[in-house]
Amino acid sequence: MRLLILPTLIMLSLPACNSHISTTQIDRPITRQQTQIDSNLQAIIDQSWAVNLAYSPELAASLGDTSAAGKLDDLSVETLAQKNKQTLAILNKLKRLDRKYLSKSDVINAKILQDQLQNKVDMYRFHDHYLPITAESGFHAYIAAIAKGRFNSVEDYQQYLAKLEQLPRYFSQQTYWLKQGLASGITPAKITLRGFEDSISAFIVPIEDSGYFTPFTHYPDYFTAAEKKALTQQGRSTIEQTVLPLYLQFYDFMTQEYIPNARIQIAASSLPNGSEFYQNRVEYYTTLSMTAEEVHQLGLQEVARIKTEMEQVIKEVNFKGSFADFLSFLRTDPQFYPKTADELLKEAAFIAKKADAILPKYFGKLPRTPYGIAPVPAEIAPKYTTGRYSGSNRDDEPGYYWVNTYALDKRPLYELEALTLHEAVPGHHLQISLNKELINLPNFRRYSYISAFGEGWGLYSEYLGLEAGFYKDPYSNFGRLTYEMWRAARLVVDTGMHAKGWSRQQAIDFMANNTALSMHNVTTEIDRYISWPGQALSYKIGELTIKRLRAKAETSLGKDFDIRQFHDAILENGSIPMSVLEQMVDEFIILQQKMIKDESNV
């Protein structure tokens, strides 16, 4: 087994996670007091989950509540205020809970639930509901997913039609919040909204071409002709008279009122309470007590380390020219780009199947749920990232690895191995699917996602591909490095723009000068970071933590280190904060050492 060796600088630069779980909470005899506290925690968990279901019909319906199946979220002033009040009350109750008698698993439950509740309260306080759009897309595109549900019965169609009839209320509420954002200076930066109207006009099409009409173009064979005719007529009428006018109105509002008056400044610190808000996001997305300056300096260190490795690859291919010349070569030479969308998708599928084949060597437990490969939906593709994983809450549907087939001359094939390992397997699909299969976890953990863990695992999966025999082509390896550099540069540009006064162009230049990302991807990504402060920090912080913990386990266990057991231990508790992950790995090491000692005494 080849050991993973990290540069000393990086090992020392990333703070060790401070565990909140005492080893005295392991295997403690159960007392009446502990039983009562456990019961109190369960009551809080149940109350919190009930609030989630009450305010999210989509979640409730996906878990079997048929009464919620024909409803959309209510985003009125009164409803959001009531939800926040209930959430705050549950949070305060949880904070008062005496945790010293809780079991180890319940300590983790309490911490993660408190983090979730605190984030909801924080986001309401910072008026996150004023921003139902980002540089990539917005509520108007995401709500269209209701047309991709299950349509097996007449009742399914009737529930879908009921949702369509609620769209005017839904659009009105979201537009109200956008107007509140305009009035208070809480909007995306104006520069990031260039071309945003295209994501709206993509829905202003003839009825038969509308994604909303798709369910009415095919029916189960057992539907009668009369049922098909009636449903089709009703669907056509609703889309023509209700749905399409909404998008026309929203297009006019965005182009005539909202975008022209969006804020000029790009920094999160320029928002009301902006500095506090950004520090809040830094801690939320990293799950660590790091400052923006600490993250920035760590990013600079990683950029320097990765650039040295990239320069070694340039020497390997005997390229004559500067680092900038090599990046230009990669961005412009046609040999590196697919000619058709099918070529890109097929290459992604080939890589994905190769990745499937290595899984048994590195994992003892694999998910039941399969995954497919599909293009990013056309209506959001122009401003969307290069690829993403899209999971499902239903057990009769696969997950999907989305590949962006828009602007093929900006989708280099040398990056595709790293992208596929990150988004499909052993990255997001494997981790998220296993998380959902942990039926012993409470629902608030099974259906949650902690970015530092999930994105850190995705980036670690890119590295694992190197160990597993991917990146045989030096250009593909450079693609892996440019993806790693991309995530390291995020630490620099995100904190640079939001906390250190960097301009958008300064961030674009830094990203362009240090990665082989196409300029289209560079600008798209920078705009994403501007409109989603802090989220981009989670990738590298999470990956470095996982690598550090693996090196710790390898050093402690030596020749007895088992990579399959280690990976299973990382994933067996689902999506968890970095502090909890550190505790889990420490326990894994202790357990393995005990087993080794017991075996040697036999």
C-alpha positions in Angstrom: 0.0 0.0 0.0 1.5 3.3 -1.1 1.5 5.8 1.8 -0.1 9.2 1.3 2.6 11.7 2.3 1.6 15.3 2.8 4.0 18.2 2.7 4.8 19.3 6.3 3.8 22.8 5.6 0.2 21.8 4.7 0.0 19.3 7.6 0.9 22.0 10.0 -1.2 24.7 8.4 -4.6 23.1 8.7 -5.8 23.3 12.3 -6.6 20.0 13.9 -10.3 19.6 14.6 -11.3 20.1 18.2 -13.4 17.2 19.1 -16.6 17.8 21.1 -17.1 14.2 22.0 -15.4 12.9 25.1 -14.2 9.3 25.2 -15.9 9.1 28.6 -19.2 9.0 26.6 -18.3 5.7 25.1 -19.7 2.5 26.6 -21.1 4.3 29.6 -23.6 2.3 31.7 -27.1 3.4 31.1 -28.7 5.2 34.0 -32.3 6.5 34.6 -30.9 10.1 34.1 -29.3 9.1 30.9 -32.6 7.5 29.7 -34.5 10.7 30.5 -32.0 12.9 28.7 -32.0 10.5 25.7 -35.8 10.8 25.7 -35.6 14.6 25.8 -33.2 14.7 22.9 -35.5 12.4 20.8 -38.4 14.6 21.5 -36.4 17.6 20.3 -35.4 15.7 17.2 -39.0 14.6 16.5 -40.2 18.2 17.0 -37.6 19.6 14.6 -38.3 17.0 11.9 -42.0 17.7 12.2 -41.3 21.4 11.5 -39.3 20.3 8.4 -42.2 18.3 7.1 -44.8 20.9 7.9 -43.0 23.6 5.9 -41.7 21.4 3.0 -44.5 19.6 1.2 -42.0 18.3 -1.3 -40.0 16.5 1.5 -43.2 15.3 3.1 -44.5 13.9 -0.1 -41.3 12.2 -0.9 -41.5 10.4 2.4 -45.1 9.2 1.8 -47.4 12.0 2.9 -50.0 11.9 0.1 -51.8 15.0 1.6 -48.7 17.1 0.7 -48.2 15.7 -2.8 -50.2 18.5 -4.6 -48.7 21.4 -2.6 -45.9 23.9 -3.1 -44.0 25.7 -0.3 -45.7 28.7 1.3 -43.1 31.5 1.4 -45.3 34.2 2.8 -44.0 36.8 5.4 -46.2 35.2 8.1 -45.2 31.6 7.3 -41.4 32.3 7.2 -41.6 34.3 10.5 -43.6 31.5 12.1 -41.2 28.9 10.9 -38.2 30.9 12.2 -39.9 31.3 15.6 -40.5 27.6 16.0 -37.0 26.8 14.8 -35.5 29.3 17.4 -37.5 27.8 20.2 -36.3 24.3 19.3 -32.7 25.5 19.1 -32.9 27.1 22.5 -34.4 24.0 24.0 -31.5 21.9 22.5 -28.9 24.3 23.8 -30.2 23.8 27.3 -30.1 20.1 27.1 -27.5 18.5 29.5 -25.3 16.4 27.2 -22.9 14.8 29.6 -25.1 11.6 30.0 -25.8 11.3 26.3 -24.5 8.3 24.4 -21.8 8.9 21.8 -24.2 8.6 18.9 -26.6 11.1 20.5 -23.8 13.6 21.2 -23.2 13.6 17.4 -26.9 13.9 16.8 -27.2 16.8 19.1 -24.3 18.6 17.6 -25.4 18.2 14.0 -29.0 19.1 14.8 -27.8 22.3 16.7 -25.6 23.2 13.7 -28.6 22.8 11.3 -31.0 24.8 13.5 -28.4 27.5 14.1 -27.8 27.9 10.4 -31.5 28.2 9.7 -31.9 30.9 12.3 -28.7 32.7 11.1 -29.9 32.6 7.4 -33.3 34.1 8.4 -31.5 36.8 10.4 -29.2 37.6 7.5 -32.3 37.7 5.1 -31.2 34.8 2.9 -34.8 34.5 1.7 -34.3 37.8 -0.1 -32.0 35.9 -2.5 -33.9 33.1 -4.2 -31.6 33.4 -7.2 -27.8 33.1 -7.7 -25.5 33.7 -10.6 -26.2 30.2 -11.8 -30.0 30.1 -11.7 -32.9 30.6 -9.4 -36.3 29.5 -8.1 -37.9 29.9 -11.5 -35.7 27.1 -12.9 -35.6 24.8 -9.9 -39.4 24.7 -9.5 -39.6 23.3 -13.0 -38.4 20.0 -11.5 -42.1 19.3 -10.5 -42.6 18.2 -14.1 -40.1 15.4 -13.6 -41.9 13.6 -10.8 -43.8 10.3 -10.8 -46.8 10.0 -13.2 -48.3 6.6 -12.7 -51.9 7.5 -12.0 -54.6 10.0 -12.7 -54.1 11.3 -9.2 -50.4 12.0 -9.9 -51.5 14.2 -12.8 -54.1 15.9 -10.7 -51.6 16.7 -8.0 -49.2 18.1 -10.7 -52.0 20.3 -12.1 -52.7 21.5 -8.5 -49.0 22.5 -8.2 -49.2 24.4 -11.6 -52.2 26.3 -10.3 -50.2 27.4 -7.2 -47.3 28.8 -9.3 -48.8 32.3 -9.4 -48.7 32.4 -5.6 -45.2 30.9 -5.5 -43.8 33.4 -8.1 -45.5 36.3 -6.4 -44.0 35.4 -3.0 -40.5 35.0 -4.4 -40.8 38.2 -6.4 -41.9 40.0 -3.2 -38.7 38.8 -1.4 -36.6 40.0 -4.4 -38.2 43.4 -4.1 -37.4 43.4 -0.4 -33.8 42.6 -1.3 -33.7 45.6 -3.7 -35.0 47.9 -1.0 -32.4 46.8 1.5 -29.4 46.3 -0.7 -29.4 42.5 -0.4 -29.1 41.3 -4.0 -26.6 39.4 -6.1 -23.9 41.6 -7.5 -25.1 43.2 -10.7 -22.1 41.9 -12.7 -23.0 38.3 -11.9 -26.5 38.7 -13.4 -25.3 39.4 -16.9 -27.2 36.9 -19.1 -29.4 35.8 -16.3 -32.5 36.6 -18.3 -31.6 33.7 -20.7 -32.4 31.3 -17.9 -35.9 32.8 -17.9 -36.5 33.1 -21.6 -35.5 29.4 -21.9 -39.0 28.7 -20.4 -40.9 31.1 -22.8 -41.5 28.6 -25.5 -44.4 27.1 -27.4 -46.6 25.0 -25.2 -45.6 21.7 -26.8 -41.9 22.5 -26.2 -42.3 23.4 -22.6 -40.8 21.1 -20.0 -44.0 21.7 -18.0 -46.0 20.0 -20.8 -43.8 16.9 -21.0 -45.9 14.8 -18.6 -48.8 15.2 -21.0 -46.9 13.8 -24.0 -46.9 10.3 -22.7 -49.1 8.3 -20.4 -49.2 4.8 -18.9 -50.8 2.3 -21.2 -53.6 1.6 -18.8 -55.0 5.2 -19.0 -58.2 5.4 -21.0 -58.4 7.6 -24.1 -60.9 9.9 -22.3 -58.5 10.3 -19.3 -55.6 11.2 -21.6 -57.7 13.7 -23.6 -59.0 15.4 -20.5 -55.6 15.6 -18.8 -53.9 16.9 -21.9 -56.5 19.6 -22.5 -56.3 20.7 -18.9 -52.5 20.7 -18.9 -52.3 22.7 -22.2 -54.8 25.2 -20.8 -53.0 25.7 -17.5 -49.6 26.1 -19.1 -50.9 28.6 -21.7 -53.0 30.7 -19.3 -51.0 30.3 -16.0 -47.5 29.1 -16.4 -46.1 30.9 -19.5 -47.5 34.3 -18.5 -45.6 33.9 -15.2 -42.3 33.6 -16.9 -43.1 36.5 -19.2 -43.9 38.7 -16.2 -40.8 37.5 -14.3 -38.6 38.2 -17.3 -39.9 41.8 -17.5 -39.4 42.3 -13.7 -35.9 41.0 -13.8 -34.8 42.9 -16.9 -36.6 46.2 -16.3 -36.5 46.5 -12.5 -34.3 44.0 -10.6 -31.1 43.6 -12.6 -30.6 47.3 -13.4 -30.9 48.1 -9.7 -28.9 45.2 -8.2 -25.9 46.2 -6.0 -22.7 47.2 -7.7 -20.3 45.9 -5.0 -19.3 42.2 -5.2 -18.1 41.6 -1.6 -20.3 39.9 1.0 -18.8 42.4 3.4 -20.6 45.2 1.5 -24.0 43.7 2.5 -25.8 44.9 5.7 -23.9 43.2 8.6 -21.7 41.9 5.8 -18.5 41.2 7.7 -20.4 39.2 10.4 -22.3 37.4 7.6 -19.1 36.3 5.8 -17.4 35.1 8.9 -20.5 33.1 9.7 -20.4 31.5 6.2 -16.7 30.7 6.6 -17.3 28.8 9.8 -20.5 27.2 8.5 -18.9 25.8 5.3 -15.6 24.8 6.8 -17.2 23.5 10.1 -14.0 24.9 11.7 -13.2 28.0 13.7 -11.1 29.6 11.0 -10.9 33.2 10.1 -11.0 34.5 6.5 -7.3 35.5 6.7 -6.3 32.0 7.9 -8.2 30.4 5.0 -6.6 32.9 2.6 -3.1 32.1 3.7 -3.7 28.4 3.6 -4.9 28.8 0.0 -1.8 30.6 -1.0 0.3 27.8 0.5 -1.6 25.2 -1.4 -1.5 27.1 -4.7 2.3 27.2 -4.4 2.6 23.5 -3.7 0.3 22.5 -6.5 1.9 24.8 -9.0 5.2 23.0 -8.4 3.6 19.7 -9.4 2.0 21.3 -12.4 5.4 22.6 -13.6 6.8 19.1 -13.3 4.1 17.8 -15.7 4.9 20.6 -18.2 8.5 19.4 -18.2 7.3 15.8 -18.6 5.6 16.6 -21.9 8.6 18.6 -23.1 6.6 21.8 -23.7 8.6 24.7 -24.8 7.3 27.9 -23.3 6.1 29.5 -20.0 3.5 28.3 -17.6 1.1 30.8 -19.1 1.9 29.6 -22.6 1.0 26.0 -21.6 -2.3 27.1 -20.2 -3.1 28.9 -23.4 -2.1 25.8 -25.3 -4.5 23.7 -23.3 -7.3 26.2 -23.6 -7.1 26.6 -27.4 -5.8 23.3 -29.0 -8.8 21.5 -30.5 -7.3 18.1 -29.7 -8.4 18.6 -26.1 -12.1 19.3 -26.8 -15.1 17.1 -27.8 -16.7 17.7 -31.1 -20.2 16.7 -30.1 -22.3 16.5 -26.9 -22.5 12.7 -27.3 -18.8 12.4 -27.5 -18.4 14.2 -24.2 -21.2 12.2 -22.5 -19.8 8.9 -23.8 -16.3 9.7 -22.6 -17.8 10.5 -19.2 -19.7 7.2 -19.2 -16.5 5.3 -20.1 -14.6 6.9 -17.3 -17.5 6.3 -14.9 -17.5 2.5 -15.7 -13.8 2.3 -15.1 -14.4 4.0 -11.8 -17.1 1.5 -10.9 -14.6 -1.3 -11.4 -12.1 0.0 -8.8 -14.6 0.3 -6.0 -14.3 -3.1 -4.4 -10.6 -2.6 -4.0 -11.1 0.5 -1.9 -14.5 0.1 -0.2 -16.0 -2.7 1.8 -19.5 -1.4 1.6 -21.1 -0.1 -1.7 -24.5 1.6 -2.2 -27.5 -0.1 -3.7 -28.6 2.9 -5.7 -27.2 3.1 -9.2 -26.5 6.3 -11.1 -26.9 7.6 -14.7 -25.2 10.2 -16.8 -27.2 13.1 -18.3 -26.5 16.6 -19.7 -27.1 19.6 -17.5 -30.6 20.8 -18.4 -30.4 23.2 -21.3 -32.3 26.0 -19.6 -29.5 26.4 -16.9 -26.5 25.2 -18.8 -25.0 28.5 -20.0 -24.2 29.8 -16.5 -23.9 26.4 -14.8 -20.8 24.8 -13.5 -19.0 22.1 -15.6 -20.7 19.2 -13.9 -22.7 18.2 -10.8 -24.3 15.3 -9.0 -28.0 15.3 -8.7 -29.4 12.7 -6.3 -33.0 11.5 -5.6 -34.9 11.1 -2.4 -36.9 8.2 -3.9 -35.8 4.6 -3.8 -37.1 3.8 -7.3 -34.9 6.4 -9.0 -31.2 6.6 -9.6 -28.8 9.5 -9.0 -27.5 11.4 -11.9 -24.0 12.7 -12.8 -24.7 15.8 -14.8 -22.2 16.8 -17.5 -22.4 20.3 -19.0 -22.6 20.0 -22.8 -23.1 23.7 -23.4 -20.1 25.4 -25.2 -18.2 22.3 -26.0 -15.1 24.2 -26.9 -14.9 25.1 -23.2 -15.2 21.6 -21.9 -11.7 20.1 -22.0 -11.5 16.3 -22.0 -8.3 16.4 -19.9 -10.4 17.4 -16.9 -13.1 14.7 -17.3 -11.4 12.0 -15.2 -11.2 14.3 -12.2 -14.7 15.6 -12.7 -16.2 12.1 -13.0 -14.4 10.7 -9.9 -15.6 13.7 -8.0 -19.3 13.8 -9.1 -20.0 10.1 -9.6 -17.9 7.5 -7.9 -16.1 7.2 -5.6 -17.2 10.8 -5.0 -20.7 12.2 -4.5 -22.9 9.4 -5.7 -21.2 6.8 -3.5 -21.1 9.1 -0.4 -24.6 10.5 -0.7 -26.2 7.2 -1.5 -24.5 5.4 1.4 -25.7 8.3 3.6 -29.3 7.7 2.6 -29.0 4.0 3.3 -28.0 4.6 6.9 -31.5 3.8 8.3 -30.2 3.9 11.8 -29.6 7.6 11.5 -32.4 10.1 12.3 -34.0 11.6 9.1 -32.5 15.0 9.7 -29.0 13.4 9.1 -30.0 10.9 6.4 -31.3 13.7 4.2 -28.7 16.4 5.0 -25.5 17.5 3.5 -22.5 19.0 5.2 -20.5 20.7 2.6 -17.0 20.3 4.1 -17.6 16.6 4.4 -19.3 16.0 1.1 -17.1 18.3 -1.0 -14.0 17.4 0.9 -14.8 13.7 0.1 -15.4 14.6 -3.6 -12.0 16.3 -3.9 -10.3 13.4 -1.9 -11.9 11.1 -4.5 -10.1 12.9 -7.3 -6.8 12.2 -5.5 -7.8 8.6 -4.9 -8.0 8.2 -8.6 -4.3 8.8 -8.8 -3.7 5.9 -6.4 -6.2 3.7 -8.3 -4.4 4.1 -11.7 -6.3 6.9 -13.4 -4.5 9.9 -15.0 -2.1 7.8 -17.1 -2.0 10.6 -19.7 0.1 13.5 -18.4 -2.5 15.9 -19.7 -5.2 14.2 -17.7 -2.9 14.4 -14.7 -2.5 18.1 -15.3 -6.3 18.2 -15.5 -6.4 16.6 -12.0 -3.9 19.1 -10.7 -5.8 22.0 -12.3 -8.9 20.8 -10.5 -7.0 20.7 -7.3 -5.5 24.1 -8.0 -9.0 25.3 -8.8 -10.1 24.3 -5.3 -7.0 25.8 -3.7 -7.4 29.0 -5.6 -11.0 29.2 -4.3 -9.6 29.7 -0.8 -7.7 32.7 -2.1 -10.3 34.3 -4.4 -13.4 33.8 -2.2 -11.7 35.3 0.8 -10.0 37.9 -1.4 -13.3 39.2 -2.8 -15.5 38.9 0.3 -13.0 40.0 3.0 -9.9 41.6 1.5 -11.3 44.0 -1.1 -10.4 42.1 -4.3 -12.1 43.1 -7.5 -13.9 40.6 -9.7 -11.2 41.0 -12.4 -8.4 40.4 -9.8 -10.1 37.1 -8.8 -10.5 36.1 -12.5 -6.9 36.9 -13.2 -5.7 34.8 -10.2 -7.8 31.9 -11.2 -6.9 32.1 -14.9 -3.1 32.5 -14.2 -3.0 29.4 -11.9 -5.4 26.9 -13.5 -6.1 25.4 -16.9 -9.8 26.1 -16.6 -11.3 27.6 -19.8 -12.0 31.4 -19.5 -15.7 30.6 -19.7 -15.4 28.3 -16.7 -13.2 30.8 -14.8 -15.7 33.6 -15.1 -18.7 31.3 -14.4 -17.0 30.1 -11.3 -15.9 33.5 -10.0 -19.5 34.7 -10.4 -20.7 31.7 -8.5 -18.3 32.5 -5.6 -19.6 36.1 -5.6 -23.2 35.0 -5.3 -22.6 32.1 -2.9 -20.1 33.4 -0.3 -18.1 30.8 1.6 -19.4 27.6 0.0 -16.3 27.3 -2.2 -14.1 27.1 0.9 -15.5 23.7 2.0 -13.8 21.6 -0.7 -10.1 22.1 0.1 -10.6 22.4 3.8 -12.6 19.1 3.9 -10.1 17.3 1.6 -7.0 18.4 3.6 -8.8 17.2 6.8 -9.5 13.7 5.3 -5.9 13.4 4.0 -4.5 14.5 7.3 -6.6 11.9 9.1 -5.7 9.2 6.7 -2.0 10.0 7.2 -2.6 9.8 10.9 -4.2 6.4 10.6 -1.5 5.1 8.3 1.3 6.2 10.7 -0.5 4.7 13.7 -1.4 1.4 12.1 1.6 0.9 9.8 1.5 -2.3 7.8 -1.9 -3.2 9.4 -3.6 -0.1 7.8 -6.5 -1.3 5.6 -7.7 1.3 3.1 -11.1 -0.4 2.7 -11.7 -0.3 6.5 -10.6 3.3 6.7 -12.9 4.5 3.9 -15.8 2.6 5.4 -15.1 4.2 8.8 -15.0 7.7 7.1 -18.4 7.1 5.5 -20.2 5.0 8.1 -21.6 7.9 10.1 -22.9 9.9 7.1 -22.2 13.5 6.5 -20.6 14.9 9.7 -18.6 18.0 10.8 -14.8 17.9 10.7 -14.6 17.8 14.5 -16.8 14.7 14.6 -14.8 13.1 11.8 -11.6 13.5 13.7 -13.2 11.8 16.7 -14.4 8.9 14.5 -11.0 8.3 13.0 -9.3 8.4 16.5 -11.8 5.8 17.6 -11.1 3.8 14.4 -7.4 3.8 15.2 -7.9 2.7 18.8 -10.3 -0.1 17.7 -7.9 -1.4 15.1 -5.0 -1.3 17.5 -7.0 -3.3 20.0 -8.0 -5.9 17.4 -4.4 -6.2 16.3 -3.2 -6.7 19.9 -6.0 -9.2 20.6 -5.0 -11.2 17.6 -1.4 -11.2 18.5 -2.2 -12.6 22.0 -4.2 -15.6 20.6 
